[in-house]
Amino acid sequence: MDGLSWPSEAELNEIRQIVSKMAGRDPDEVRVVASPYRICPLGAHIDHQGGTVSAMTINKGILLGFIPSGDSQVVLRSGQFNGEVRFRVDEIEHSSHSIEMNDKVYSHDSSKQYEESNWGSYARGALYALHRKGNHLFQGFVGYISGSEGLDSSGLSSSAAVGVAYLLAFENANNIMVSPEENIEYDRLVENEYLGLKNGILDQSAILLSRYSCLLCMNCKTKEHKLIHPPKLQKNHKTELQKPYKILLAFSGLKHALTKNPGYNHRVSECQEAARILLDASGIEKVEPLLSNVEPEAYQTHKCKLEPNLAKRAEHYFSENLRVIKGLEAWASGKLEDFGKLITASGLSSIQNYECGSEPLVQLYKILLRAPGVFGARFSGAGFRGCCVAFVDANDAAEAASFIWEEYQKVQPELSCKLTQDMAVLICKAGDCARVI
């Protein structure tokens, strides 16, 4: 089955051998969490406002091999970072830690010895979330975590994939039964409370709820979700069969946000301020200032009261919500061309209304739209660094990838020098949900 093409048996065997040596145990005892990366075709930057979003996973992601330790100790190594992480499951983790992820500044309890680069923060955050919800953990694990090569900090929700991986490992090792919906909330605690990030629940939801070949639709206000299946040919032939497609990931070479924009958290605050003004103008009190609490009719009536920046953020929210609804219909009908046009419009609104995206990413977005067989494209992730994602006709995927690489080298020779052709544009397939193997 294509959706289960990742991880390969070779990848599983490699991580089992590493953990086996770390723990001094048999490779057959090693369990592996596969936590995939996600893409968000439609629903950009509206999850934190309670909007409706779409998402699916790809056949790449985080692998966490582990063996229950038999005691309270957690011992971790990483394929991406140096050093070894050690802590106990009976330690109490506090959300009062000051963690500035972008600037690598960390202020913790001075009685603890923290590892190089503090890359264990997500593991500690998972422990915090499980304790916070009243779970009792009686043992830790010996583990090795590694992401698909070159895809960390790329706008594919690698941080959420890491958080989910640690949650599943802790739960599996301690025989804790947790539903996907509960784990979405647990990972939100990791990101929002423990790490202090103001993101929504899109990433965790996609990673935990997706199914191969389906498009996940989630109402981030009500937490209701459904899977939109691709069409099957019916007797009346009114429904089109979905064309074979691949997913292109085109990388900019940016690992850090070089844009002058204030960043993700500031955009969230602007959306909330726009919601507050619109709710006040509508005479609605004691309601959380989220744009999802503003009726579309009230937005149309009172949007003139918003100053230009706030007006742009609100326009992105309401237009993007509408694109999601139309996109779900297009997917269910097998109309990939229409679906792609909506993705492209989402990308344009992210640039013009949400005002994210540095010059290299905007250039990359425009190149993708000219590539052969591409149905549509947009930024992936927050849009301040990383990559762009596109849906492409499966028959044109290789040609499109070559075109994108050649054209991007022309406009960004310095950044493209940091990439190799085989890593600059990846051809991916749809994936499945996070799971323990």
N, C-alpha and C positions, 0 to 999 in steps of 0.2 A: 504493500500500500504506500503510495507516494507520501502521504502525510506522516508516515512513520519512518521515512528514509533517514531521519536524524533522531537520535545519534546512530552512527554506523556501528557495526560490531567491532571494527578496529578501534574506534574512539572509546567504546565501552571497555574493551580489553586493556587499553593503555591506562585508563584511569583506575581500573581495578588493580593493575599491577603496582601503581604508585601507592595507593592506599594500603595494599597488602604489605608492602615493604615498611610503610610508616608505622603500621599497627602490629607487625609481626604475626599476621594472621593469613589464612588462606584466601586467595582471590575470590573464591566462590562465596565468601561471607560478605563481600563488599556490595552494598546497595548504592544505586546511582539515582540522583534526582536529575531529570531533564527539565529545565525551565526555559522555554523558548523566548526569543525576542518577539516583539510585536510591531506591527505597522498599523497606522490609523488612516485608512483611505479617506474617510470623511468624519468630521467632528473635531477639527483642529481647535485647540485652545478654548473649548467650551465645557469641558468636563468639570472644571473647578467652579463653574457657575450653575451646575445642575442641568446642563444641556443633554441632548441625546447624541450619542456618539456611535461610530462603527469601528470595528477593529478585527484583526485576524493575526494569527501568529505565522512565523516563517520557520523553515527547517534549519534554523541555526539558533544557538543560545548558550545558556550556562549549564555546565555539567558539574555536579557536586557528588563526588564519590565519598562514602562514609561507612564506618563500622561502629556500632554502639560500643562505648568505652567500658561499660560495666561499672563505672563509678561516676562521680560528678564532673570529671575533667572534660573539657573541650580542647582539642588540639587541631589547629587548622594550618594548612599551607595553601599557597596560591600559584597558579600558573602565570599570573600577571604581575604579582608584587613580591618583593623580597620579605624575608623574615617569617617568623612563626607566631601565630596567635594562640594564646593560652588563657583560659578563664574557666570558672566553674558554673554549673547551672544553678547552684544555690546562692550565687552572688546576686545582689540586688542592684539592678541597673536603674538609673534615674534620668528622666527626660530633661532635667535641669542642666545637663551637659551643654556647654556652649560649643557648637560645632559649625564652623563656617567652611562648608565643603569646597567652595570655589577657591578660597585662599589658603586652604590647608592649615587653618588655625584651630586648635582643639584645646579645650580647657576641661579637664576631668578631675576626679577625686585624686589628690596627690598621693594617696596611699597605694595606688595601683601602678604597676609598671605597664605602660602601653607600648605596643609593638610599632615597628617602623611604618610610617605613613598612616597608621591607624586604619589599615584596610579592613580590620575586623569589626568596624562599627556596625555594619549591617547584621553580622552574626549576633552581636550584643543587642542590637535593636530588636531582632527576632525574639531573643530571650526576654527582653523588656515587654514586648507585646504579649507574649504567652503568660508571663507573670501577671501583667496588668489585667488580663481577662480571667484570672483565677486558676490557671492550669498548674498542676504540680508536676515538675520534671524531676525524675529520679536518676537519670544518667545523661551524660554528654556523648560525644562521639569523636572519633579521629577522622578527619576529613581533608579532602583536597578539592579545591574549586578552580575551575578554568572556564573562560569564555571562548566562543568562536573567535579565531585569530583576527585581530585588527578591528573588532566591532565594539570594543568598549568605548564609551563617550562618543557614540556615533548617532545618537538620536533614535535608538531602537528600544528604549526602555531597559537597558542593561541593568540599571540600578534596581528596578522593580523585579527583574528576573532573579537577581542575586537575593533580594529580600525574600521572595517566594521560595527559592531553593532552600534557604536556611530554615524557614518555617516548616517546610515539608520534612526536612531531615530531623529536626528536633521532635516533631510530632510522631514520625515513624519510629524513631529510636525509643520514644517514651509511650508508645501505644495510645496516643491521643487521637481520637477521631474528631476531625474538624471538616466541616463542609467547605466547598469552594467559596461560598458567600461569606462564611465566617473568616476565611483566610484573606479575603479582600479587605475586610475591616482590620485584621491583624496587621497586614502590610501597610495599610493607611496609618496605623499607629507608629509603625517603624519610621515611615517617611515624615509624617506631619509632627508627631509628638517627640519622637526620639531624635530625629535628625533636623527638625525645624524647617522642612521644605513645605511650601504652600501648594503642592500639586493635588490633583483630584484622584479619582479611583479608576481612570481609564486603563492605565498600564496593568495594574494588578488584575483587573477584571478580564482583560484580553488574555493574559497569560493563564489564568485559572479556568476560564469558561469557554474558550474557543474550542472548536472541533474542526477537523480537517474538511476543507472545501466549503465551509460555511462562513458567512459574514455575521459577526456578533453585533447585535444592536443592544445598547444599554441606555436606559434613562438614568442619568447620574443623580437626579433629584429623588426619584422613588426607589432606585436600585433595581428596578424591574429590568429583566433582560430576556432576549429571545435570539435564537439562531435562525438566520435566513439562509435556507438551502438554495443551491443553484437549481435551475429548472430541469425537469425531466420532460422529454418529448411526450406530449399527450395526443390522444386520438384525433382531436380537432386541429392539431398542428398550430394552434394560436400562440403557443409559447415557444420561443426560440431555445434551442440548445445553446448553452454557454460555450463560446469559443475557447479552445485551449489557450491558456495564458501562462506567463511567467511573471515574476516580480523582480524588477531591477532595483538594486541599491547602488546609487552613485555617490561616491565619497568626495568631499571637498578637500580633505587634508587638514581641516580645522579641528583641533582637539580642544580648543578653549574659545570662549566667547570673545571675539575680537571686535564685535560691534560696539558702537557708542551707545546703543540703547541701554536703559537701566537694567533690563533683564526680566526674567520670568516673574519673580515675586512682585515687581512693580506693576506689571501688566495685570496681574490678578487684583491688585489694589485698585487700579483704575476701573476695572470692570465692576468691582463692588461699589465704588463711588458713583458710577453711572447708574447702577441699580438703585442706590439710595435716593438719588435725585428723582429718578422716574417714579419710584414708589411714593415719595413725598408729594410729587405733583399729582399723583393719582389718588391721594388721600388715604393711602394704605399705611397703617402704623403697626408696629410690633411684629414685623416680618423681617426675616434675615435678608440683608441686602445682597441678593443674588439675582442675576438677570433672568433666571428661570422663574422667579416670583413675579416678574413683570409680564402682563399679558401683551401679546403682539399688538393689539389695538391700542393699548395704553402707550406703548412705545411709539407708535406712529403719531399719536396725538401730542405727546410731550417731548419728543426727541429734539425739538427746537430749543429746549431749555439746557441742553448739554453743550459744554464748551467743545471745541473741535476735536481734541484728543479723545475725550470721553465719548463723543459721538461716533468716532471711528471704531472704538472698542465695542460699543453697543451694536453698531451696524454689522460688524463681523459676527457677533454672537447670533443675532436674529437671522441673518442670511445663511450662516453655516447650519443652523438648526434646520432650516428649510431644505438645504442641500442634502442633509442626511436623510430626511424623509424621502426625497426624490431618488436618492441613491439606493435606498433599500428596495424601492419598487423596481429600479433598473436591474439590480442584481437578481432579484427573484424572477424577473422576466428574461434573463439571459442577455440583456442589452449592454454589453461591455463598452461599446462606443459611448453610449449615453452616460454610463457610470464614469468613464474616464473623463468626459467633459466636465462633470461635476467636481471631480478631483482637481482638475486644472483650475477651475473657478475658485475652489477652496484655497489653492496655492496663491492665487492672485490676491484674494482677500487677506490672506495672512501677511502678504507684503504691503498692501495698500492700507488696510484698515487696522490690522493688529500690529503692523509695523515691526515685524521680526524678520530676521534674515540678513546676514551680512552680504557684502557684494559678491564673494565667491559662490555662496549658496544661490543667490538670485541668478547669477550667470549659469550655474549648473542647472537650475530649474528651466531656464529658457532653452538650454541645449537639449535637455530631455524632451521638450515639446517638439523639437525638430527631428528627433531620432526616428528611424523607420519602425513602423508597427506599434508605436507607443499610443495607448489609449488616453492616458492622462498622467499627470505628475504633480507632486507637491513636496514641501519640506517634510522630513520625518522628525518627530520629537518637537522640542520647543522652537527650533528654527534659528537658534543663535550660533550653532556650530553643527558639525556632523555631516549628514547626508541628505539626499533627496530620494524619494521612492516613486516608482512608476509601475503601472501595469502595462504589459506589452504582449502582443500576439506571440505565442510560443514559437511560431515559425520564424519570427524576425528577431528573437531575443539576442542571438549571437552577433548579428549585424548591428543591431542597435547598441550593444555594449561597446563594440569597436568604434562606432561613430562617436559616442559620448566621450570615450577616452581620448580620441584624436582631437576633438573640438575643445575639450577642457584644457588640454596642454597648451593650446594656442592662447587662451585668455588668462590662464593662471599657471605660467611655467614654473614659478617658484614653489607653489603649493603642490603641483602635480609631481614635482621632483621627490616629494616625500612619499609618494605612492608608487606601487608597481602596477602594471596593467592588470594582472590577475586579481589584485585587491582593490583596484580603483572602481570597478563596476562589477558587482556580483549578480549572478543570475540565480534566483531563489525560487522555491516552491512554497505553497501554503503549508503550514505546520499543524500541530495538534496542541492539546493543552499540557500544562505542567503535570508531571507524574513521577512516581518513584518506580524505578525499574529493578 
